[in-house]
Amino acid sequence: MPNDATRQRKFIVLAVLGLFLMVAGIGVGYDGWRDYRTLGTAPVDMTLEQALPSPSTTPDDARWVILAGVTQFDCNSILNEHVGTTVTHQQYLATDEANERFIFLKTDGHTTCGQVPQYIPGILKKADPGLPAWLKDKGINLPTMKYPLLELEMNATPSSPKIQIYTGVGMFLFGLIAAIIFFRLRPHS
């Protein structure tokens, strides 16, 4: 039979895990909801120039688009996401003909660099402020840009943020259950 100190540590771990899952679930769910509410019911056809009309007027909201005007792809600096040995996504920089507007493109595992269609469907949003530093850590140096960096998740639809919302709710519920178990079974001093 475990001693009281071991049992108390297990309850503290359960409480911390529950709290962590609840907070993380709120963050994940909110992030998905923030994107989902702005996507609309159909993708909007636009060019990269329309998506970034000027350096100071970049929308913060996610947009469901079919993007044209992306003509150059940095196939020398590709980041691959793996599940086991299977590449699930490729990520790399892409730009317009004038090399003024850049996007960080996340493709599915079936589209390799250089095979991207002329009209790219997906969810477009302003890049996270920490993305340039993260890319630099991965060995991808961004050129000096006067326009903000965008992110485009190729072939993403409103179901992508919906899954994120459900994941956040699930995490929150698991955390809530762990917290309830902690408060119902915690040792009393």
C-alpha positions in Angstrom: 0.0 0.0 0.0 1.5 3.4 -1.0 2.5 5.7 1.8 0.8 9.1 2.2 3.7 11.1 0.7 3.5 9.1 -2.6 -0.3 9.3 -2.7 -0.1 13.1 -2.1 2.4 13.5 -4.9 0.1 11.6 -7.3 -2.8 13.9 -6.4 -0.7 17.0 -6.9 0.4 15.6 -10.4 -3.3 15.0 -11.1 -4.3 18.5 -10.1 -1.5 20.1 -12.1 -2.3 17.9 -15.2 -6.0 18.9 -14.9 -5.2 22.6 -14.6 -2.8 22.4 -17.5 -5.3 20.6 -19.8 -8.1 23.1 -18.9 -5.9 26.1 -19.7 -4.4 24.5 -22.8 -7.9 23.5 -24.0 -9.2 27.0 -23.6 -6.3 28.4 -25.6 -6.5 25.8 -28.4 -10.3 26.1 -28.6 -10.3 29.9 -28.6 -7.6 30.0 -31.4 -9.7 27.6 -33.5 -12.9 29.7 -32.9 -11.1 33.0 -33.7 -10.2 31.5 -37.1 -13.4 29.7 -37.8 -15.7 32.7 -37.2 -14.0 34.7 -40.0 -13.8 32.1 -42.8 -17.2 32.4 -44.4 -19.1 29.8 -46.3 -17.0 29.7 -49.5 -13.4 30.4 -50.5 -12.7 33.9 -51.9 -10.6 34.2 -55.1 -7.8 36.7 -54.6 -4.3 37.4 -55.7 -1.3 37.8 -53.3 -1.4 41.5 -54.1 -5.1 41.7 -53.0 -4.3 39.7 -49.8 -1.5 42.2 -49.0 -2.5 45.5 -50.6 -0.1 47.6 -48.5 2.4 47.0 -45.7 0.1 48.6 -43.1 -3.2 47.0 -44.1 -2.8 43.3 -43.4 -6.0 41.8 -42.0 -5.4 39.9 -38.7 -8.4 37.5 -39.4 -8.0 34.2 -41.1 -9.4 34.0 -44.7 -10.5 31.0 -46.7 -9.1 31.7 -50.1 -8.1 30.5 -53.5 -4.8 32.4 -53.9 -3.2 33.3 -57.2 0.0 35.3 -57.8 2.3 33.0 -55.9 5.0 32.2 -58.5 8.2 31.5 -56.8 8.9 28.7 -54.2 12.1 28.3 -52.1 12.5 24.5 -52.7 16.0 24.6 -51.2 14.8 25.3 -47.7 12.0 22.8 -47.0 10.8 21.8 -43.6 9.1 18.3 -43.5 6.6 17.3 -40.9 6.6 13.5 -40.3 4.4 10.9 -38.7 6.8 8.0 -38.4 8.6 7.9 -41.7 5.7 9.4 -43.8 6.0 13.1 -44.7 2.6 14.6 -43.8 3.3 18.3 -44.7 6.0 20.3 -46.4 6.6 23.9 -45.3 8.6 26.5 -47.2 8.6 30.2 -48.3 6.9 31.3 -51.4 6.6 34.8 -53.0 5.2 36.8 -55.8 7.0 37.6 -59.0 8.4 40.9 -57.6 9.7 39.2 -54.4 7.8 41.7 -52.2 5.1 39.6 -50.6 6.1 36.4 -48.8 4.0 33.5 -47.5 5.0 30.6 -45.4 3.3 27.8 -47.3 2.3 24.5 -45.6 1.4 21.9 -48.2 -0.2 18.5 -47.8 2.0 15.4 -48.0 0.9 14.8 -51.6 2.1 18.2 -53.1 5.8 18.7 -53.3 7.6 22.0 -53.9 7.3 22.9 -57.6 4.0 21.0 -58.0 1.9 23.7 -56.3 -1.1 24.7 -58.5 -1.4 28.2 -60.0 -4.5 28.8 -57.8 -3.8 27.6 -54.2 -6.8 26.8 -52.0 -6.5 27.1 -48.3 -6.6 29.2 -45.2 -4.5 32.4 -45.3 -3.7 34.4 -42.2 -1.1 36.8 -40.8 1.9 34.9 -39.6 2.5 34.5 -35.9 5.0 37.2 -34.7 7.4 34.4 -33.5 7.5 32.6 -36.9 10.5 34.5 -38.3 12.6 33.6 -35.3 11.4 30.0 -35.4 12.3 29.8 -39.1 15.8 31.3 -38.4 16.3 28.6 -35.7 15.5 26.0 -38.4 18.0 27.5 -40.8 15.6 29.5 -43.0 16.6 33.1 -43.2 13.9 35.5 -44.3 14.9 38.3 -46.6 14.2 41.9 -45.6 10.5 42.4 -46.2 8.4 45.6 -46.3 5.2 43.5 -46.2 4.2 41.3 -43.2 4.7 37.6 -43.6 1.6 35.5 -44.2 0.9 31.8 -43.6 -1.1 29.7 -46.0 -2.2 26.1 -45.1 -2.9 24.6 -48.5 -6.2 22.7 -48.9 -7.4 23.7 -45.4 -11.1 24.4 -45.1 -13.3 25.6 -42.2 -13.3 22.0 -40.9 -9.6 22.5 -39.9 -10.4 25.1 -37.2 -13.5 23.1 -36.2 -11.3 20.2 -35.4 -9.1 22.5 -33.4 -12.2 23.7 -31.5 -13.3 20.2 -30.7 -9.8 19.3 -29.6 -9.8 22.3 -27.2 -13.1 21.3 -25.8 -11.9 17.7 -25.3 -8.8 18.9 -23.6 -10.8 21.2 -21.3 -13.2 18.4 -20.4 -10.4 15.9 -19.6 -8.8 18.6 -17.4 -12.1 19.2 -15.7 -12.5 15.5 -15.0 -9.0 15.3 -13.6 -9.7 18.4 -11.4 -13.0 16.9 -10.1 -11.3 13.6 -9.3 -8.6 15.5 -7.4 -11.1 17.5 -5.3 -13.2 14.4 -4.6 -10.4 12.1 -3.7 -7.7 14.4 -2.3 -6.3 13.4 1.0 -7.5 15.5 3.9 -4.9 16.7 6.4 
